[in-house]
Amino acid sequence: MVMSLLLLYSMGASAAPATTRSAAPDPPVRVWFNSDGNYQYGDRAKVYAKAAEDGNLVVLRADASGQVRVLFPVDPNGDQQVRGGKKYELKGRGGREAFVVDDTTGHGTVLAALARTRFQFSQFEKNGHWDYSALGGDAGRADPEAALTDLVERMQGTAGHFDYDVATYTASPAPRYVGLVSPYAWGGWWDPWYRGYWYGPRLGVRLRFGTPFFGPRGWHH
């Protein structure tokens, strides 16, 4: 009886289907920012991209006012090819960060498009550089994603299919400092000679009870 039960159990166990956990496949292309895309005016933004397979990449940016710029490639005749599975930091000219946040407030949009065939940039090029007037000026203001995908379609032409990913960033005004700040903290104060704030060490001279007084502060007349 015990042997029969063991035999039946082993047969049932062998007949049970095996289950495996499958990882979700990587998207064809991804684009993202440092700092979770939260920037202040004047910040240097880093942009990253990754493709699942080898292909040709173009990355466009529409700022909060709708102005369109090309982040990758840096020049129209630059290398478009990227390797699948490799993370790229999209550098600006001279190896600097992808762009400086010049939006005073609002949201900007970055679109990365990947295609097997090369993108054609001749209608957007002038003297070896990007012709930003041909990219549409403030075309990305009303619907940035639609405006950028339309540009990619024109760059791809009738050559074939492309995949894309969109990421948005937030821009806020830089913090403003008002009033006197202790020179022991960081040396910023109101200087009436310059009619503004002065940052950094200075040497002021004034008379106190008939005796010259030297100190690291501005003074009022």
C-alpha positions, 0 to 999 in steps of 0.5 A: 500500500505504501509503495503504491502511494509512493509510485503514484506520487512520483508519477504525478510529480513528474507529470506536473509542468515546470514553471520558470520566471521569465525576465521582461525584455528590455525596450528597444531604446531607453533615454533618461536623466541624472537627478531624476530630471529635476533641474534648476536654471543653469544646471548641467544636465546629463542624458543617458541612452541604451538600445536593446540591439545595435542600430542608429540613434538620434536624440532630440530635445524640445525645451520648455519654450518649444525650441528644438535641439539635437543632442546626438549626434553632435554634428550631422556627419557624426557617428549614429551607430550604437551597440545593443546593451551598452549604456551611453552618456550623450556628451555635448561638444567638447565632452561636456554634459548634454545640455545646460538647462536654460529653461527658467521654468516648465517642462522639457522633453527629450526623445531618443529614436533607434532605427536599423537604417541610417537617419538622413540629416541633409535637410537639417544641415548647414555648413557641417552643423545643425540648421536649427531654423530647419528644425522648426524653431518653437514647433515643440511648444504645443505637443513636444512628443508629436513635434519630435516624432515628426522630425524623426519621421522626416529624418528616416524618410521612407527607409523604414521603421524606428522605435523611440522613447521619451523622457521629460525633465522639470526646470525651476528658477535658481534660488536667489540670495537676498540680504547680508550673508555672514562672511564667515559662511561664504562671503556674500554681501551687498556692495553699494559701489557695484549696486549688487551682490558681491561674492568672494573676498574683498578688502574695504577701508573706512574711517572709524573715530579718525582711525583707518579700519580694514575689514572684509566687508563693503561699506555705506556712505 
